Amino acid sequence: MESFECDVVVVGAGLSGLTAAYYLSKKDRGLRVVVLEAKDRIGGRTLTRQLSAADGTKDFFDIGGEWVGRPQPHMHYLLQKFGVNAFNPRTPPQNNEDNLKRNETSWQTRLDLHQLIWKVKSLTKKILSEGVKNSPIALECDALLLSSYMEENLWTQEAKKVVDAACKCMFSLAPSEMSLLYFLMYVKEAGGLDTFLHPEEYTGGECRVKGGVQQLCHHLLQKIGKNFVYLKQPVTDIIQSIEGARVVTGNQMQLLCQRVIMAIPPHHAAGISYQPPMPQTRRGLLQSVPLAFLVKFVITYDEAFWSQKNGKRQYGFQAILSNAGSPVGVVYDATSGRGNPALAGFVSSSVGDDSDPKNRKGVILKLIERHLGPDCYRLLEFSQLDWSQEPYNGGCFLKAIMPGTSSYFNNELREPFDRIHFAGTETATVWCGYMNGAIQSGFRAATEVLYHLRPLIVSSPYPDSLCLEKDRTLKKKNGNKDQPYSKWLFWGLGCVGLLSAVYLITKSSRFSEGGNMTHPSTFVKNIRLVFEAPNFVN
Ligand SMILES: Cc1cc2nc3c(=O)[nH]c(=O)nc-3n(C[C@H](O)[C@H](O)[C@H](O)COP(=O)(O)OP(=O)(O)OC[C@H]3O[C@@H](n4cnc5c(N)ncnc54)[C@H](O)[C@@H]3O)c2cc1C
């Protein structure tokens, strides 16, 4: 067995682990930091693939994390740091009828959804950011499934279907698979229902990253130094003693260090053997985070045929391909930053389990055909990834917590276990489950470690301004106003958030009547770079 000594071992080379390692070595070049990654690649739940594109090249498309927005300061920080552009090709069309089946929804359903939103908003206000379990409504909401709450508070079947489908798109889980408290906490941490739901400016679903998100991981890798990141090294054992910690991998590597940062999903952290053993409640918490089923697909085309459906333009196309029960949750325009047309979407929740992976491409295309016609078969390349089968990731987007366990979340998930510190998006205090949360948790865990190893550099275990909530939003000048219920509906039907995402093509005059959004050069002139604001963190 190979044996090395270092100061800090970071387990996991996703956004979170790489950010932690980067921050440690930035703060003190003398610190010996080693990253151990189980897979043969870095990036974790970010993965950018090169696919055949309309302009004859291989263009970049995200098959993992994709959407970012200005209310996400930690993501903003990294994008700026590495000079990576995020683009917002959307100008919300004034007339959206073609995009979504908004008009097919009855006024009763809209009213029903509206009153639910109002109730959720007032409940969210009662959740304390610091210490969820101390919130006045914590116990009550922890005992309830989101689906039970919906049953009690929605009276139209159609509204229930809308929330069910939207939930699957956002969480990749059905409302019956998560507690109400978890749902409320998640919404709260994303800055409230409005920021969370509406894929508009100054929300988490605002932009995509030109050239793909995974490049951020490669930039971080360069800063850390390739020689300090070991691939194919799944950590299996961590033995702590008075002298330090011994980290052992399944590939015969052993590292002796002072501190460990676990930047891996909770259920994988639960799979590691700890000496002395981790307290049962803590391990139980890590294990109580079930896997979500999620397949993401990207299909590239020569032409954005969906923009011309029924002779009408369809900017920012997105759709839920069927009602709850469909194996496909959402499909949206994923035209690249270079203007190469593509569709992307998700097969989400347990209904996806029913479709045979081998036939999935056919099933997906058939469903798209129903909405967009047979042109969908004239594709350049089809790419899919079943994240529930991806080794060392498990289900995605995130893990939900079942009733009875939410009260542990989040404080307990991120509390250090002697020399072991916990990062990973699930431990974030802002944008938990998102890429921003991954980055924030990396900064936070690194700060904790610096406090112990370099008290002269960091005098408090609490993160500096880079990680504080008050820096969370790069605010819109007038603030986010309450959105009318039609916006919620817009979201509900076409789906949203960050994860499902709306995709938009500007409706500038260049694209008006008779224009063709598919020409790459025209498109590129119309995309807007939105992360151009001056640095707001040092
Ligand atoms: C399809 C999809 C779409 C998404 N869309 C969005 C989006 O639009 N916007 C957004 O903000 N977020 C999105 N997300 C979520 C986002 O990608 C994640 O929140 C984020 O990337 C998580 O980063 P992380 O570093 O915390 O964890 P991970 O990326 O999971 O990194 C953990 C790493 O640890 C490694 N590992 C695990 N176990 C071990 C072990 N025992 N030893 C060593 N290494 C180990 C894994 O291989 C992995 O590389 C999406 C996710 C998916 C899957």
Ligand as a Chemical Component Dictionary entry (heavy atoms), coordinates in Angstrom:
data_LIG
# 
_chem_comp.id                   LIG 
_chem_comp.type                 NON-POLYMER 
_chem_comp.pdbx_formal_charge   0 
_chem_comp.three_letter_code    LIG 
# 
loop_
_chem_comp_atom.comp_id 
_chem_comp_atom.atom_id 
_chem_comp_atom.alt_atom_id 
_chem_comp_atom.type_symbol 
_chem_comp_atom.charge 
_chem_comp_atom.model_Cartn_x 
_chem_comp_atom.model_Cartn_y 
_chem_comp_atom.model_Cartn_z 
_chem_comp_atom.pdbx_ordinal 
LIG C1  C1  C 0 -28.892 16.209 -14.206 1  
LIG C2  C2  C 0 -28.570 17.264 -13.190 2  
LIG C3  C3  C 0 -28.958 18.564 -13.421 3  
LIG C4  C4  C 0 -28.659 19.546 -12.487 4  
LIG N1  N1  N 0 -28.993 20.827 -12.784 5  
LIG C5  C5  C 0 -28.567 21.823 -11.969 6  
LIG C6  C6  C 0 -28.742 23.170 -12.361 7  
LIG O1  O1  O 0 -29.279 23.453 -13.439 8  
LIG N2  N2  N 0 -28.291 24.126 -11.524 9  
LIG C7  C7  C 0 -27.673 23.843 -10.326 10 
LIG O2  O2  O 0 -27.261 24.754 -9.627  11 
LIG N3  N3  N 0 -27.497 22.554 -9.938  12 
LIG C8  C8  C 0 -27.903 21.549 -10.736 13 
LIG N4  N4  N 0 -27.685 20.253 -10.386 14 
LIG C9  C9  C 0 -27.081 19.971 -9.060  15 
LIG C10 C10 C 0 -25.566 20.230 -9.060  16 
LIG O3  O3  O 0 -24.985 19.638 -10.177 17 
LIG C11 C11 C 0 -24.991 19.665 -7.772  18 
LIG O4  O4  O 0 -25.632 20.304 -6.676  19 
LIG C12 C12 C 0 -23.496 19.937 -7.588  20 
LIG O5  O5  O 0 -22.767 19.683 -8.750  21 
LIG C13 C13 C 0 -23.000 19.039 -6.434  22 
LIG O6  O6  O 0 -21.617 19.223 -6.226  23 
LIG P1  P1  P 0 -20.884 18.494 -5.018  24 
LIG O7  O7  O 0 -19.454 18.803 -5.159  25 
LIG O8  O8  O 0 -21.557 18.840 -3.757  26 
LIG O9  O9  O 0 -21.146 16.946 -5.220  27 
LIG P2  P2  P 0 -20.733 16.009 -6.435  28 
LIG O10 O10 O 0 -20.728 16.785 -7.690  29 
LIG O11 O11 O 0 -21.631 14.823 -6.363  30 
LIG O12 O12 O 0 -19.241 15.594 -6.129  31 
LIG C14 C14 C 0 -18.933 14.556 -5.246  32 
LIG C15 C15 C 0 -17.724 13.803 -5.780  33 
LIG O13 O13 O 0 -17.333 12.854 -4.797  34 
LIG C16 C16 C 0 -16.961 11.660 -5.445  35 
LIG N5  N5  N 0 -17.075 10.562 -4.473  36 
LIG C17 C17 C 0 -18.193 9.977  -3.974  37 
LIG N6  N6  N 0 -17.880 9.030  -3.083  38 
LIG C18 C18 C 0 -16.527 9.014  -2.997  39 
LIG C19 C19 C 0 -15.595 8.263  -2.225  40 
LIG N7  N7  N 0 -15.984 7.299  -1.375  41 
LIG N8  N8  N 0 -14.275 8.510  -2.387  42 
LIG C20 C20 C 0 -13.847 9.469  -3.232  43 
LIG N9  N9  N 0 -14.682 10.218 -3.996  44 
LIG C21 C21 C 0 -16.009 9.996  -3.872  45 
LIG C22 C22 C 0 -17.927 11.561 -6.605  46 
LIG O14 O14 O 0 -17.414 10.720 -7.615  47 
LIG C23 C23 C 0 -18.018 13.017 -7.044  48 
LIG O15 O15 O 0 -17.063 13.334 -8.017  49 
LIG C24 C24 C 0 -27.966 19.230 -11.293 50 
LIG C25 C25 C 0 -27.572 17.921 -11.068 51 
LIG C26 C26 C 0 -27.858 16.947 -12.008 52 
LIG C27 C27 C 0 -27.378 15.557 -11.794 53 
# 
loop_
_chem_comp_bond.comp_id 
_chem_comp_bond.atom_id_1 
_chem_comp_bond.atom_id_2 
_chem_comp_bond.value_order 
_chem_comp_bond.pdbx_ordinal 
LIG C1  C2  SING 1  
LIG C2  C3  SING 2  
LIG C2  C26 DOUB 3  
LIG C3  C4  DOUB 4  
LIG C4  N1  SING 5  
LIG C4  C24 SING 6  
LIG N1  C5  DOUB 7  
LIG C5  C6  SING 8  
LIG C5  C8  SING 9  
LIG C6  O1  DOUB 10 
LIG C6  N2  SING 11 
LIG N2  C7  SING 12 
LIG C7  O2  DOUB 13 
LIG C7  N3  SING 14 
LIG N3  C8  DOUB 15 
LIG C8  N4  SING 16 
LIG N4  C9  SING 17 
LIG N4  C24 SING 18 
LIG C9  C10 SING 19 
LIG C10 O3  SING 20 
LIG C10 C11 SING 21 
LIG C11 O4  SING 22 
LIG C11 C12 SING 23 
LIG C12 O5  SING 24 
LIG C12 C13 SING 25 
LIG C13 O6  SING 26 
LIG O6  P1  SING 27 
LIG P1  O7  DOUB 28 
LIG P1  O8  SING 29 
LIG P1  O9  SING 30 
LIG O9  P2  SING 31 
LIG P2  O10 DOUB 32 
LIG P2  O11 SING 33 
LIG P2  O12 SING 34 
LIG O12 C14 SING 35 
LIG C14 C15 SING 36 
LIG C15 O13 SING 37 
LIG C15 C23 SING 38 
LIG O13 C16 SING 39 
LIG C16 N5  SING 40 
LIG C16 C22 SING 41 
LIG N5  C17 SING 42 
LIG N5  C21 SING 43 
LIG C17 N6  DOUB 44 
LIG N6  C18 SING 45 
LIG C18 C19 SING 46 
LIG C18 C21 DOUB 47 
LIG C19 N7  SING 48 
LIG C19 N8  DOUB 49 
LIG N8  C20 SING 50 
LIG C20 N9  DOUB 51 
LIG N9  C21 SING 52 
LIG C22 O14 SING 53 
LIG C22 C23 SING 54 
LIG C23 O15 SING 55 
LIG C24 C25 DOUB 56 
LIG C25 C26 SING 57 
LIG C26 C27 SING 58 
# 
